[in-house]
Amino acid sequence: MESLFIEIKEMIIDSLNLEDISVDEIETDAPLFGEGLGLDSIDALELGLAVKNRYGVVLSAESEEVRQHFFSVATLAAFINTQRAVSA
C-alpha cells in the first residue's frame, strides 16, 4: 500500500499545483484539510475530480462518507482499494 500512498501524494501535488511541497512533506496520516496540509473546498473538488479520472472512483459530493475518505492520504488509499475490490 506504500506505493499507493506515494501515488496519491504525487497526484495531490500535481492536480493542485503544489510546487513548493514534496511527497516526503505530506504525512500519510495527517489531515489533508484544515490544520494538516491546509487544503480548502476548491482543492477538494479538484482532488475529487483527479481521483475520479485516475482511479475511476465515483464520488457523491453530498455524502458524509466522502469527507471521511478524504481525511488523509491513508483514508483515501483505503477507499480507493475498497472501490477497486468492489469493481473487480
PDB file with SEQRES, HELIX, SHEET and CRYST1 records, atoms N, CA, C and O in Angstrom:
SEQRES   1 A   88  MET GLU SER LEU PHE ILE GLU ILE LYS GLU MET ILE ILE          
SEQRES   2 A   88  ASP SER LEU ASN LEU GLU ASP ILE SER VAL ASP GLU ILE          
SEQRES   3 A   88  GLU THR ASP ALA PRO LEU PHE GLY GLU GLY LEU GLY LEU          
SEQRES   4 A   88  ASP SER ILE ASP ALA LEU GLU LEU GLY LEU ALA VAL LYS          
SEQRES   5 A   88  ASN ARG TYR GLY VAL VAL LEU SER ALA GLU SER GLU GLU          
SEQRES   6 A   88  VAL ARG GLN HIS PHE PHE SER VAL ALA THR LEU ALA ALA          
SEQRES   7 A   88  PHE ILE ASN THR GLN ARG ALA VAL SER ALA                      
HELIX    1 AA1 GLU A    2  SER A   15  1                                  14    
HELIX    2 AA2 VAL A   23  GLU A   25  5                                   3    
HELIX    3 AA3 SER A   41  TYR A   55  1                                  15    
HELIX    4 AA4 GLU A   64  HIS A   69  1                                   6    
HELIX    5 AA5 VAL A   73  SER A   87  1                                  15    
CRYST1    1.000    1.000    1.000  90.00  90.00  90.00 P 1           1          
ATOM      1  N   MET A   1       0.825  -1.188   0.000  1.00  0.00           N  
ATOM      2  CA  MET A   1       0.000   0.000   0.000  1.00  0.00           C  
ATOM      3  C   MET A   1       0.873   1.257   0.000  1.00  0.00           C  
ATOM      4  O   MET A   1       0.400   2.346  -0.325  1.00  0.00           O  
ATOM      5  N   GLU A   2       2.133   1.104   0.361  1.00  0.00           N  
ATOM      6  CA  GLU A   2       3.052   2.245   0.377  1.00  0.00           C  
ATOM      7  C   GLU A   2       3.157   2.898  -1.000  1.00  0.00           C  
ATOM      8  O   GLU A   2       3.235   4.122  -1.103  1.00  0.00           O  
ATOM      9  N   SER A   3       3.159   2.084  -2.057  1.00  0.00           N  
ATOM     10  CA  SER A   3       3.245   2.657  -3.405  1.00  0.00           C  
ATOM     11  C   SER A   3       1.988   3.465  -3.733  1.00  0.00           C  
ATOM     12  O   SER A   3       2.071   4.476  -4.431  1.00  0.00           O  
ATOM     13  N   LEU A   4       0.832   3.034  -3.242  1.00  0.00           N  
ATOM     14  CA  LEU A   4      -0.400   3.796  -3.451  1.00  0.00           C  
ATOM     15  C   LEU A   4      -0.347   5.113  -2.682  1.00  0.00           C  
ATOM     16  O   LEU A   4      -0.821   6.136  -3.178  1.00  0.00           O  
ATOM     17  N   PHE A   5       0.221   5.101  -1.485  1.00  0.00           N  
ATOM     18  CA  PHE A   5       0.385   6.339  -0.720  1.00  0.00           C  
ATOM     19  C   PHE A   5       1.198   7.351  -1.534  1.00  0.00           C  
ATOM     20  O   PHE A   5       0.814   8.514  -1.655  1.00  0.00           O  
ATOM     21  N   ILE A   6       2.310   6.899  -2.084  1.00  0.00           N  
ATOM     22  CA  ILE A   6       3.178   7.778  -2.870  1.00  0.00           C  
ATOM     23  C   ILE A   6       2.443   8.272  -4.111  1.00  0.00           C  
ATOM     24  O   ILE A   6       2.521   9.450  -4.460  1.00  0.00           O  
ATOM     25  N   GLU A   7       1.737   7.372  -4.767  1.00  0.00           N  
ATOM     26  CA  GLU A   7       0.968   7.727  -5.965  1.00  0.00           C  
ATOM     27  C   GLU A   7      -0.074   8.805  -5.645  1.00  0.00           C  
ATOM     28  O   GLU A   7      -0.238   9.758  -6.407  1.00  0.00           O  
ATOM     29  N   ILE A   8      -0.766   8.656  -4.537  1.00  0.00           N  
ATOM     30  CA  ILE A   8      -1.778   9.641  -4.131  1.00  0.00           C  
ATOM     31  C   ILE A   8      -1.118  10.973  -3.791  1.00  0.00           C  
ATOM     32  O   ILE A   8      -1.624  12.029  -4.173  1.00  0.00           O  
ATOM     33  N   LYS A   9      -0.014  10.935  -3.088  1.00  0.00           N  
ATOM     34  CA  LYS A   9       0.697  12.174  -2.751  1.00  0.00           C  
ATOM     35  C   LYS A   9       1.141  12.901  -4.016  1.00  0.00           C  
ATOM     36  O   LYS A   9       1.017  14.122  -4.107  1.00  0.00           O  
ATOM     37  N   GLU A  10       1.657  12.157  -4.992  1.00  0.00           N  
ATOM     38  CA  GLU A  10       2.063  12.762  -6.265  1.00  0.00           C  
ATOM     39  C   GLU A  10       0.857  13.352  -6.989  1.00  0.00           C  
ATOM     40  O   GLU A  10       0.949  14.426  -7.583  1.00  0.00           O  
ATOM     41  N   MET A  11      -0.268  12.653  -6.940  1.00  0.00           N  
ATOM     42  CA  MET A  11      -1.488  13.139  -7.576  1.00  0.00           C  
ATOM     43  C   MET A  11      -1.959  14.438  -6.914  1.00  0.00           C  
ATOM     44  O   MET A  11      -2.393  15.363  -7.600  1.00  0.00           O  
ATOM     45  N   ILE A  12      -1.874  14.506  -5.595  1.00  0.00           N  
ATOM     46  CA  ILE A  12      -2.259  15.720  -4.870  1.00  0.00           C  
ATOM     47  C   ILE A  12      -1.383  16.886  -5.312  1.00  0.00           C  
ATOM     48  O   ILE A  12      -1.887  17.966  -5.618  1.00  0.00           O  
ATOM     49  N   ILE A  13      -0.091  16.668  -5.343  1.00  0.00           N  
ATOM     50  CA  ILE A  13       0.848  17.720  -5.735  1.00  0.00           C  
ATOM     51  C   ILE A  13       0.591  18.165  -7.167  1.00  0.00           C  
ATOM     52  O   ILE A  13       0.538  19.363  -7.446  1.00  0.00           O  
ATOM     53  N   ASP A  14       0.431  17.209  -8.077  1.00  0.00           N  
ATOM     54  CA  ASP A  14       0.231  17.534  -9.494  1.00  0.00           C  
ATOM     55  C   ASP A  14      -1.118  18.190  -9.758  1.00  0.00           C  
ATOM     56  O   ASP A  14      -1.187  19.213 -10.440  1.00  0.00           O  
ATOM     57  N   SER A  15      -2.187  17.611  -9.224  1.00  0.00           N  
ATOM     58  CA  SER A  15      -3.526  18.116  -9.539  1.00  0.00           C  
ATOM     59  C   SER A  15      -3.808  19.471  -8.901  1.00  0.00           C  
ATOM     60  O   SER A  15      -4.631  20.235  -9.404  1.00  0.00           O  
ATOM     61  N   LEU A  16      -3.131  19.774  -7.797  1.00  0.00           N  
ATOM     62  CA  LEU A  16      -3.358  21.042  -7.104  1.00  0.00           C  
ATOM     63  C   LEU A  16      -2.218  22.036  -7.312  1.00  0.00           C  
ATOM     64  O   LEU A  16      -2.206  23.114  -6.718  1.00  0.00           O  
ATOM     65  N   ASN A  17      -1.260  21.662  -8.161  1.00  0.00           N  
ATOM     66  CA  ASN A  17      -0.111  22.526  -8.467  1.00  0.00           C  
ATOM     67  C   ASN A  17       0.618  23.000  -7.209  1.00  0.00           C  
ATOM     68  O   ASN A  17       0.921  24.184  -7.063  1.00  0.00           O  
ATOM     69  N   LEU A  18       0.890  22.068  -6.315  1.00  0.00           N  
ATOM     70  CA  LEU A  18       1.594  22.383  -5.066  1.00  0.00           C  
ATOM     71  C   LEU A  18       3.096  22.263  -5.294  1.00  0.00           C  
ATOM     72  O   LEU A  18       3.727  21.312  -4.835  1.00  0.00           O  
ATOM     73  N   GLU A  19       3.655  23.221  -5.997  1.00  0.00           N  
ATOM     74  CA  GLU A  19       5.054  23.166  -6.413  1.00  0.00           C  
ATOM     75  C   GLU A  19       6.040  23.241  -5.257  1.00  0.00           C  
ATOM     76  O   GLU A  19       7.170  22.769  -5.378  1.00  0.00           O  
ATOM     77  N   ASP A  20       5.627  23.827  -4.140  1.00  0.00           N  
ATOM     78  CA  ASP A  20       6.537  24.021  -3.009  1.00  0.00           C  
ATOM     79  C   ASP A  20       6.536  22.851  -2.033  1.00  0.00           C  
ATOM     80  O   ASP A  20       7.206  22.908  -1.001  1.00  0.00           O  
ATOM     81  N   ILE A  21       5.797  21.798  -2.342  1.00  0.00           N  
ATOM     82  CA  ILE A  21       5.673  20.656  -1.437  1.00  0.00           C  
ATOM     83  C   ILE A  21       6.177  19.399  -2.128  1.00  0.00           C  
ATOM     84  O   ILE A  21       5.893  19.166  -3.303  1.00  0.00           O  
ATOM     85  N   SER A  22       6.930  18.589  -1.382  1.00  0.00           N  
ATOM     86  CA  SER A  22       7.408  17.312  -1.921  1.00  0.00           C  
ATOM     87  C   SER A  22       6.581  16.171  -1.329  1.00  0.00           C  
ATOM     88  O   SER A  22       5.869  16.349  -0.340  1.00  0.00           O  
ATOM     89  N   VAL A  23       6.688  15.015  -1.944  1.00  0.00           N  
ATOM     90  CA  VAL A  23       5.978  13.825  -1.470  1.00  0.00           C  
ATOM     91  C   VAL A  23       6.329  13.550  -0.010  1.00  0.00           C  
ATOM     92  O   VAL A  23       5.457  13.191   0.782  1.00  0.00           O  
ATOM     93  N   ASP A  24       7.588  13.716   0.343  1.00  0.00           N  
ATOM     94  CA  ASP A  24       8.042  13.433   1.709  1.00  0.00           C  
ATOM     95  C   ASP A  24       7.436  14.375   2.749  1.00  0.00           C  
ATOM     96  O   ASP A  24       7.377  14.035   3.931  1.00  0.00           O  
ATOM     97  N   GLU A  25       6.992  15.542   2.325  1.00  0.00           N  
ATOM     98  CA  GLU A  25       6.428  16.517   3.261  1.00  0.00           C  
ATOM     99  C   GLU A  25       4.954  16.256   3.580  1.00  0.00           C  
ATOM    100  O   GLU A  25       4.413  16.823   4.530  1.00  0.00           O  
ATOM    101  N   ILE A  26       4.310  15.408   2.793  1.00  0.00           N  
ATOM    102  CA  ILE A  26       2.905  15.088   3.051  1.00  0.00           C  
ATOM    103  C   ILE A  26       2.863  13.844   3.924  1.00  0.00           C  
ATOM    104  O   ILE A  26       3.248  12.758   3.491  1.00  0.00           O  
ATOM    105  N   GLU A  27       2.394  14.008   5.151  1.00  0.00           N  
ATOM    106  CA  GLU A  27       2.310  12.875   6.072  1.00  0.00           C  
ATOM    107  C   GLU A  27       1.103  12.016   5.714  1.00  0.00           C  
ATOM    108  O   GLU A  27       0.017  12.535   5.453  1.00  0.00           O  
ATOM    109  N   THR A  28       1.297  10.723   5.705  1.00  0.00           N  
ATOM    110  CA  THR A  28       0.259   9.783   5.287  1.00  0.00           C  
ATOM    111  C   THR A  28      -0.992   9.861   6.152  1.00  0.00           C  
ATOM    112  O   THR A  28      -2.103   9.731   5.639  1.00  0.00           O  
ATOM    113  N   ASP A  29      -0.831  10.071   7.452  1.00  0.00           N  
ATOM    114  CA  ASP A  29      -1.972  10.085   8.369  1.00  0.00           C  
ATOM    115  C   ASP A  29      -2.438  11.486   8.755  1.00  0.00           C  
ATOM    116  O   ASP A  29      -3.408  11.628   9.501  1.00  0.00           O  
ATOM    117  N   ALA A  30      -1.767  12.514   8.262  1.00  0.00           N  
ATOM    118  CA  ALA A  30      -2.137  13.892   8.614  1.00  0.00           C  
ATOM    119  C   ALA A  30      -3.380  14.328   7.836  1.00  0.00           C  
ATOM    120  O   ALA A  30      -3.581  13.902   6.698  1.00  0.00           O  
ATOM    121  N   PRO A  31      -4.207  15.170   8.439  1.00  0.00           N  
ATOM    122  CA  PRO A  31      -5.390  15.674   7.725  1.00  0.00           C  
ATOM    123  C   PRO A  31      -4.989  16.432   6.461  1.00  0.00           C  
ATOM    124  O   PRO A  31      -4.015  17.186   6.458  1.00  0.00           O  
ATOM    125  N   LEU A  32      -5.750  16.223   5.393  1.00  0.00           N  
ATOM    126  CA  LEU A  32      -5.485  16.949   4.154  1.00  0.00           C  
ATOM    127  C   LEU A  32      -6.052  18.363   4.215  1.00  0.00           C  
ATOM    128  O   LEU A  32      -5.546  19.269   3.554  1.00  0.00           O  
ATOM    129  N   PHE A  33      -7.104  18.547   5.011  1.00  0.00           N  
ATOM    130  CA  PHE A  33      -7.789  19.833   5.078  1.00  0.00           C  
ATOM    131  C   PHE A  33      -7.603  20.457   6.451  1.00  0.00           C  
ATOM    132  O   PHE A  33      -7.337  19.759   7.430  1.00  0.00           O  
ATOM    133  N   GLY A  34      -7.746  21.779   6.517  1.00  0.00           N  
ATOM    134  CA  GLY A  34      -7.630  22.478   7.791  1.00  0.00           C  
ATOM    135  C   GLY A  34      -6.206  22.506   8.298  1.00  0.00           C  
ATOM    136  O   GLY A  34      -5.296  22.938   7.591  1.00  0.00           O  
ATOM    137  N   GLU A  35      -6.013  22.048   9.515  1.00  0.00           N  
ATOM    138  CA  GLU A  35      -4.722  22.135  10.198  1.00  0.00           C  
ATOM    139  C   GLU A  35      -3.614  21.313   9.548  1.00  0.00           C  
ATOM    140  O   GLU A  35      -2.439  21.645   9.707  1.00  0.00           O  
ATOM    141  N   GLY A  36      -3.947  20.273   8.834  1.00  0.00           N  
ATOM    142  CA  GLY A  36      -2.936  19.410   8.223  1.00  0.00           C  
ATOM    143  C   GLY A  36      -2.271  20.078   7.036  1.00  0.00           C  
ATOM    144  O   GLY A  36      -1.512  21.034   7.194  1.00  0.00           O  
ATOM    145  N   LEU A  37      -2.559  19.575   5.856  1.00  0.00           N  
ATOM    146  CA  LEU A  37      -1.967  20.102   4.626  1.00  0.00           C  
ATOM    147  C   LEU A  37      -2.553  21.467   4.278  1.00  0.00           C  
ATOM    148  O   LEU A  37      -1.951  22.228   3.521  1.00  0.00           O  
ATOM    149  N   GLY A  38      -3.717  21.775   4.826  1.00  0.00           N  
ATOM    150  CA  GLY A  38      -4.303  23.096   4.637  1.00  0.00           C  
ATOM    151  C   GLY A  38      -5.105  23.264   3.357  1.00  0.00           C  
ATOM    152  O   GLY A  38      -5.283  24.387   2.886  1.00  0.00           O  
ATOM    153  N   LEU A  39      -5.590  22.174   2.788  1.00  0.00           N  
ATOM    154  CA  LEU A  39      -6.394  22.275   1.577  1.00  0.00           C  
ATOM    155  C   LEU A  39      -7.763  22.863   1.908  1.00  0.00           C  
ATOM    156  O   LEU A  39      -8.218  22.797   3.050  1.00  0.00           O  
ATOM    157  N   ASP A  40      -8.419  23.444   0.889  1.00  0.00           N  
ATOM    158  CA  ASP A  40      -9.743  24.035   1.098  1.00  0.00           C  
ATOM    159  C   ASP A  40     -10.785  23.353   0.216  1.00  0.00           C  
ATOM    160  O   ASP A  40     -10.495  22.344  -0.427  1.00  0.00           O  
ATOM    161  N   SER A  41     -11.997  23.904   0.186  1.00  0.00           N  
ATOM    162  CA  SER A  41     -13.097  23.258  -0.540  1.00  0.00           C  
ATOM    163  C   SER A  41     -12.863  23.214  -2.047  1.00  0.00           C  
ATOM    164  O   SER A  41     -13.272  22.256  -2.703  1.00  0.00           O  
ATOM    165  N   ILE A  42     -12.220  24.222  -2.601  1.00  0.00           N  
ATOM    166  CA  ILE A  42     -11.893  24.206  -4.038  1.00  0.00           C  
ATOM    167  C   ILE A  42     -10.901  23.084  -4.314  1.00  0.00           C  
ATOM    168  O   ILE A  42     -11.029  22.361  -5.302  1.00  0.00           O  
ATOM    169  N   ASP A  43      -9.914  22.943  -3.438  1.00  0.00           N  
ATOM    170  CA  ASP A  43      -8.948  21.846  -3.572  1.00  0.00           C  
ATOM    171  C   ASP A  43      -9.658  20.500  -3.501  1.00  0.00           C  
ATOM    172  O   ASP A  43      -9.294  19.563  -4.212  1.00  0.00           O  
ATOM    173  N   ALA A  44     -10.671  20.405  -2.644  1.00  0.00           N  
ATOM    174  CA  ALA A  44     -11.420  19.152  -2.501  1.00  0.00           C  
ATOM    175  C   ALA A  44     -12.090  18.770  -3.812  1.00  0.00           C  
ATOM    176  O   ALA A  44     -12.065  17.606  -4.213  1.00  0.00           O  
ATOM    177  N   LEU A  45     -12.687  19.751  -4.480  1.00  0.00           N  
ATOM    178  CA  LEU A  45     -13.328  19.488  -5.768  1.00  0.00           C  
ATOM    179  C   LEU A  45     -12.315  19.022  -6.809  1.00  0.00           C  
ATOM    180  O   LEU A  45     -12.558  18.057  -7.534  1.00  0.00           O  
ATOM    181  N   GLU A  46     -11.181  19.712  -6.877  1.00  0.00           N  
ATOM    182  CA  GLU A  46     -10.143  19.346  -7.841  1.00  0.00           C  
ATOM    183  C   GLU A  46      -9.563  17.973  -7.528  1.00  0.00           C  
ATOM    184  O   GLU A  46      -9.307  17.179  -8.434  1.00  0.00           O  
ATOM    185  N   LEU A  47      -9.360  17.699  -6.258  1.00  0.00           N  
ATOM    186  CA  LEU A  47      -8.825  16.404  -5.850  1.00  0.00           C  
ATOM    187  C   LEU A  47      -9.827  15.288  -6.141  1.00  0.00           C  
ATOM    188  O   LEU A  47      -9.447  14.207  -6.589  1.00  0.00           O  
ATOM    189  N   GLY A  48     -11.097  15.553  -5.887  1.00  0.00           N  
ATOM    190  CA  GLY A  48     -12.140  14.570  -6.196  1.00  0.00           C  
ATOM    191  C   GLY A  48     -12.176  14.234  -7.673  1.00  0.00           C  
ATOM    192  O   GLY A  48     -12.333  13.070  -8.043  1.00  0.00           O  
ATOM    193  N   LEU A  49     -12.033  15.240  -8.519  1.00  0.00           N  
ATOM    194  CA  LEU A  49     -12.011  15.028  -9.963  1.00  0.00           C  
ATOM    195  C   LEU A  49     -10.780  14.226 -10.374  1.00  0.00           C  
ATOM    196  O   LEU A  49     -10.864  13.345 -11.229  1.00  0.00           O  
ATOM    197  N   ALA A  50      -9.640  14.534  -9.766  1.00  0.00           N  
ATOM    198  CA  ALA A  50      -8.411  13.798 -10.071  1.00  0.00           C  
ATOM    199  C   ALA A  50      -8.541  12.328  -9.681  1.00  0.00           C  
ATOM    200  O   ALA A  50      -8.104  11.447 -10.421  1.00  0.00           O  
ATOM    201  N   VAL A  51      -9.138  12.062  -8.524  1.00  0.00           N  
ATOM    202  CA  VAL A  51      -9.348  10.678  -8.070  1.00  0.00           C  
ATOM    203  C   VAL A  51     -10.284   9.950  -9.031  1.00  0.00           C  
ATOM    204  O   VAL A  51     -10.037   8.802  -9.401  1.00  0.00           O  
ATOM    205  N   LYS A  52     -11.351  10.623  -9.428  1.00  0.00           N  
ATOM    206  CA  LYS A  52     -12.308  10.021 -10.364  1.00  0.00           C  
ATOM    207  C   LYS A  52     -11.634   9.689 -11.693  1.00  0.00           C  
ATOM    208  O   LYS A  52     -11.805   8.592 -12.224  1.00  0.00           O  
ATOM    209  N   ASN A  53     -10.871  10.637 -12.224  1.00  0.00           N  
ATOM    210  CA  ASN A  53     -10.211  10.426 -13.512  1.00  0.00           C  
ATOM    211  C   ASN A  53      -9.127   9.355 -13.454  1.00  0.00           C  
ATOM    212  O   ASN A  53      -8.984   8.562 -14.385  1.00  0.00           O  
ATOM    213  N   ARG A  54      -8.374   9.331 -12.376  1.00  0.00           N  
ATOM    214  CA  ARG A  54      -7.248   8.397 -12.287  1.00  0.00           C  
ATOM    215  C   ARG A  54      -7.668   6.986 -11.895  1.00  0.00           C  
ATOM    216  O   ARG A  54      -7.144   6.006 -12.425  1.00  0.00           O  
ATOM    217  N   TYR A  55      -8.612   6.887 -10.968  1.00  0.00           N  
ATOM    218  CA  TYR A  55      -8.966   5.574 -10.421  1.00  0.00           C  
ATOM    219  C   TYR A  55     -10.370   5.108 -10.804  1.00  0.00           C  
ATOM    220  O   TYR A  55     -10.760   3.986 -10.479  1.00  0.00           O  
ATOM    221  N   GLY A  56     -11.128   5.959 -11.491  1.00  0.00           N  
ATOM    222  CA  GLY A  56     -12.477   5.585 -11.896  1.00  0.00           C  
ATOM    223  C   GLY A  56     -13.447   5.461 -10.742  1.00  0.00           C  
ATOM    224  O   GLY A  56     -14.462   4.773 -10.851  1.00  0.00           O  
ATOM    225  N   VAL A  57     -13.143   6.119  -9.640  1.00  0.00           N  
ATOM    226  CA  VAL A  57     -13.980   6.063  -8.443  1.00  0.00           C  
ATOM    227  C   VAL A  57     -15.059   7.136  -8.553  1.00  0.00           C  
ATOM    228  O   VAL A  57     -14.760   8.306  -8.790  1.00  0.00           O  
ATOM    229  N   VAL A  58     -16.300   6.735  -8.381  1.00  0.00           N  
ATOM    230  CA  VAL A  58     -17.416   7.676  -8.434  1.00  0.00           C  
ATOM    231  C   VAL A  58     -17.684   8.202  -7.027  1.00  0.00           C  
ATOM    232  O   VAL A  58     -17.837   7.430  -6.080  1.00  0.00           O  
ATOM    233  N   LEU A  59     -17.738   9.520  -6.907  1.00  0.00           N  
ATOM    234  CA  LEU A  59     -17.911  10.161  -5.608  1.00  0.00           C  
ATOM    235  C   LEU A  59     -19.206  10.957  -5.572  1.00  0.00           C  
ATOM    236  O   LEU A  59     -19.622  11.527  -6.580  1.00  0.00           O  
ATOM    237  N   SER A  60     -19.836  10.994  -4.409  1.00  0.00           N  
ATOM    238  CA  SER A  60     -21.022  11.819  -4.201  1.00  0.00           C  
ATOM    239  C   SER A  60     -20.635  12.977  -3.292  1.00  0.00           C  
ATOM    240  O   SER A  60     -20.269  12.766  -2.136  1.00  0.00           O  
ATOM    241  N   ALA A  61     -20.715  14.192  -3.807  1.00  0.00           N  
ATOM    242  CA  ALA A  61     -20.288  15.371  -3.049  1.00  0.00           C  
ATOM    243  C   ALA A  61     -21.103  15.574  -1.776  1.00  0.00           C  
ATOM    244  O   ALA A  61     -20.607  16.157  -0.811  1.00  0.00           O  
ATOM    245  N   GLU A  62     -22.338  15.104  -1.764  1.00  0.00           N  
ATOM    246  CA  GLU A  62     -23.197  15.294  -0.600  1.00  0.00           C  
ATOM    247  C   GLU A  62     -22.956  14.257   0.494  1.00  0.00           C  
ATOM    248  O   GLU A  62     -23.437  14.418   1.615  1.00  0.00           O  
ATOM    249  N   SER A  63     -22.238  13.226   0.186  1.00  0.00           N  
ATOM    250  CA  SER A  63     -22.053  12.124   1.124  1.00  0.00           C  
ATOM    251  C   SER A  63     -21.080  12.491   2.245  1.00  0.00           C  
ATOM    252  O   SER A  63     -19.979  12.980   1.993  1.00  0.00           O  
ATOM    253  N   GLU A  64     -21.505  12.248   3.476  1.00  0.00           N  
ATOM    254  CA  GLU A  64     -20.622  12.463   4.630  1.00  0.00           C  
ATOM    255  C   GLU A  64     -19.441  11.498   4.576  1.00  0.00           C  
ATOM    256  O   GLU A  64     -18.351  11.814   5.052  1.00  0.00           O  
ATOM    257  N   GLU A  65     -19.662  10.324   3.996  1.00  0.00           N  
ATOM    258  CA  GLU A  65     -18.590   9.334   3.877  1.00  0.00           C  
ATOM    259  C   GLU A  65     -17.436   9.857   3.033  1.00  0.00           C  
ATOM    260  O   GLU A  65     -16.279   9.540   3.308  1.00  0.00           O  
ATOM    261  N   VAL A  66     -17.732  10.647   2.017  1.00  0.00           N  
ATOM    262  CA  VAL A  66     -16.680  11.191   1.163  1.00  0.00           C  
ATOM    263  C   VAL A  66     -15.731  12.037   1.993  1.00  0.00           C  
ATOM    264  O   VAL A  66     -14.516  11.969   1.805  1.00  0.00           O  
ATOM    265  N   ARG A  67     -16.262  12.823   2.900  1.00  0.00           N  
ATOM    266  CA  ARG A  67     -15.402  13.633   3.774  1.00  0.00           C  
ATOM    267  C   ARG A  67     -14.481  12.742   4.603  1.00  0.00           C  
ATOM    268  O   ARG A  67     -13.308  13.058   4.798  1.00  0.00           O  
ATOM    269  N   GLN A  68     -15.017  11.642   5.083  1.00  0.00           N  
ATOM    270  CA  GLN A  68     -14.203  10.711   5.865  1.00  0.00           C  
ATOM    271  C   GLN A  68     -13.118  10.078   4.998  1.00  0.00           C  
ATOM    272  O   GLN A  68     -11.982   9.913   5.442  1.00  0.00           O  
ATOM    273  N   HIS A  69     -13.467   9.725   3.765  1.00  0.00           N  
ATOM    274  CA  HIS A  69     -12.497   9.097   2.866  1.00  0.00           C  
ATOM    275  C   HIS A  69     -11.372  10.054   2.490  1.00  0.00           C  
ATOM    276  O   HIS A  69     -10.241   9.624   2.260  1.00  0.00           O  
ATOM    277  N   PHE A  70     -11.674  11.340   2.426  1.00  0.00           N  
ATOM    278  CA  PHE A  70     -10.682  12.334   2.037  1.00  0.00           C  
ATOM    279  C   PHE A  70      -9.983  12.965   3.244  1.00  0.00           C  
ATOM    280  O   PHE A  70      -9.352  14.014   3.110  1.00  0.00           O  
ATOM    281  N   PHE A  71     -10.087  12.346   4.406  1.00  0.00           N  
ATOM    282  CA  PHE A  71      -9.468  12.897   5.609  1.00  0.00           C  
ATOM    283  C   PHE A  71      -7.949  12.958   5.486  1.00  0.00           C  
ATOM    284  O   PHE A  71      -7.338  13.970   5.829  1.00  0.00           O  
ATOM    285  N   SER A  72      -7.339  11.881   5.000  1.00  0.00           N  
ATOM    286  CA  SER A  72      -5.882  11.801   4.897  1.00  0.00           C  
ATOM    287  C   SER A  72      -5.508  10.944   3.697  1.00  0.00           C  
ATOM    288  O   SER A  72      -6.372  10.343   3.059  1.00  0.00           O  
ATOM    289  N   VAL A  73      -4.234  10.892   3.400  1.00  0.00           N  
ATOM    290  CA  VAL A  73      -3.749  10.023   2.320  1.00  0.00           C  
ATOM    291  C   VAL A  73      -4.087   8.574   2.645  1.00  0.00           C  
ATOM    292  O   VAL A  73      -4.481   7.814   1.760  1.00  0.00           O  
ATOM    293  N   ALA A  74      -3.935   8.186   3.911  1.00  0.00           N  
ATOM    294  CA  ALA A  74      -4.205   6.803   4.315  1.00  0.00           C  
ATOM    295  C   ALA A  74      -5.674   6.435   4.117  1.00  0.00           C  
ATOM    296  O   ALA A  74      -5.975   5.355   3.609  1.00  0.00           O  
ATOM    297  N   THR A  75      -6.595   7.323   4.514  1.00  0.00           N  
ATOM    298  CA  THR A  75      -8.018   7.012   4.353  1.00  0.00           C  
ATOM    299  C   THR A  75      -8.424   7.024   2.886  1.00  0.00           C  
ATOM    300  O   THR A  75      -9.288   6.250   2.474  1.00  0.00           O  
ATOM    301  N   LEU A  76      -7.812   7.888   2.105  1.00  0.00           N  
ATOM    302  CA  LEU A  76      -8.100   7.930   0.673  1.00  0.00           C  
ATOM    303  C   LEU A  76      -7.598   6.661  -0.015  1.00  0.00           C  
ATOM    304  O   LEU A  76      -8.274   6.117  -0.888  1.00  0.00           O  
ATOM    305  N   ALA A  77      -6.416   6.192   0.377  1.00  0.00           N  
ATOM    306  CA  ALA A  77      -5.869   4.949  -0.184  1.00  0.00           C  
ATOM    307  C   ALA A  77      -6.758   3.757   0.165  1.00  0.00           C  
ATOM    308  O   ALA A  77      -7.005   2.896  -0.680  1.00  0.00           O  
ATOM    309  N   ALA A  78      -7.235   3.707   1.399  1.00  0.00           N  
ATOM    310  CA  ALA A  78      -8.122   2.611   1.810  1.00  0.00           C  
ATOM    311  C   ALA A  78      -9.412   2.640   1.000  1.00  0.00           C  
ATOM    312  O   ALA A  78      -9.906   1.592   0.584  1.00  0.00           O  
ATOM    313  N   PHE A  79      -9.962   3.831   0.774  1.00  0.00           N  
ATOM    314  CA  PHE A  79     -11.180   3.980  -0.018  1.00  0.00           C  
ATOM    315  C   PHE A  79     -10.953   3.514  -1.456  1.00  0.00           C  
ATOM    316  O   PHE A  79     -11.778   2.788  -2.010  1.00  0.00           O  
ATOM    317  N   ILE A  80      -9.852   3.922  -2.053  1.00  0.00           N  
ATOM    318  CA  ILE A  80      -9.542   3.523  -3.433  1.00  0.00           C  
ATOM    319  C   ILE A  80      -9.389   2.014  -3.522  1.00  0.00           C  
ATOM    320  O   ILE A  80      -9.904   1.393  -4.452  1.00  0.00           O  
ATOM    321  N   ASN A  81      -8.688   1.416  -2.566  1.00  0.00           N  
ATOM    322  CA  ASN A  81      -8.530  -0.043  -2.563  1.00  0.00           C  
ATOM    323  C   ASN A  81      -9.873  -0.752  -2.429  1.00  0.00           C  
ATOM    324  O   ASN A  81     -10.107  -1.763  -3.091  1.00  0.00           O  
ATOM    325  N   THR A  82     -10.749  -0.237  -1.587  1.00  0.00           N  
ATOM    326  CA  THR A  82     -12.081  -0.826  -1.420  1.00  0.00           C  
ATOM    327  C   THR A  82     -12.872  -0.735  -2.717  1.00  0.00           C  
ATOM    328  O   THR A  82     -13.521  -1.700  -3.121  1.00  0.00           O  
ATOM    329  N   GLN A  83     -12.819   0.414  -3.364  1.00  0.00           N  
ATOM    330  CA  GLN A  83     -13.549   0.597  -4.622  1.00  0.00           C  
ATOM    331  C   GLN A  83     -13.002  -0.305  -5.723  1.00  0.00           C  
ATOM    332  O   GLN A  83     -13.758  -0.821  -6.545  1.00  0.00           O  
ATOM    333  N   ARG A  84     -11.697  -0.489  -5.733  1.00  0.00           N  
ATOM    334  CA  ARG A  84     -11.086  -1.401  -6.712  1.00  0.00           C  
ATOM    335  C   ARG A  84     -11.575  -2.824  -6.489  1.00  0.00           C  
ATOM    336  O   ARG A  84     -11.867  -3.540  -7.448  1.00  0.00           O  
ATOM    337  N   ALA A  85     -11.667  -3.237  -5.231  1.00  0.00           N  
ATOM    338  CA  ALA A  85     -12.106  -4.597  -4.904  1.00  0.00           C  
ATOM    339  C   ALA A  85     -13.569  -4.804  -5.289  1.00  0.00           C  
ATOM    340  O   ALA A  85     -13.940  -5.873  -5.774  1.00  0.00           O  
ATOM    341  N   VAL A  86     -14.393  -3.789  -5.077  1.00  0.00           N  
ATOM    342  CA  VAL A  86     -15.811  -3.876  -5.419  1.00  0.00           C  
ATOM    343  C   VAL A  86     -15.988  -3.963  -6.933  1.00  0.00           C  
ATOM    344  O   VAL A  86     -16.858  -4.682  -7.424  1.00  0.00           O  
ATOM    345  N   SER A  87     -15.159  -3.227  -7.664  1.00  0.00           N  
ATOM    346  CA  SER A  87     -15.262  -3.195  -9.124  1.00  0.00           C  
ATOM    347  C   SER A  87     -14.734  -4.455  -9.781  1.00  0.00           C  
ATOM    348  O   SER A  87     -15.106  -4.775 -10.910  1.00  0.00           O  
ATOM    349  N   ALA A  88     -13.866  -5.172  -9.078  1.00  0.00           N  
ATOM    350  CA  ALA A  88     -13.225  -6.356  -9.673  1.00  0.00           C  
ATOM    351  C   ALA A  88     -14.145  -7.549  -9.719  1.00  0.00           C  
ATOM    352  O   ALA A  88     -13.751  -8.616 -10.189  1.00  0.00           O  
TER     353      ALA A  88                                                      
END                                                                             
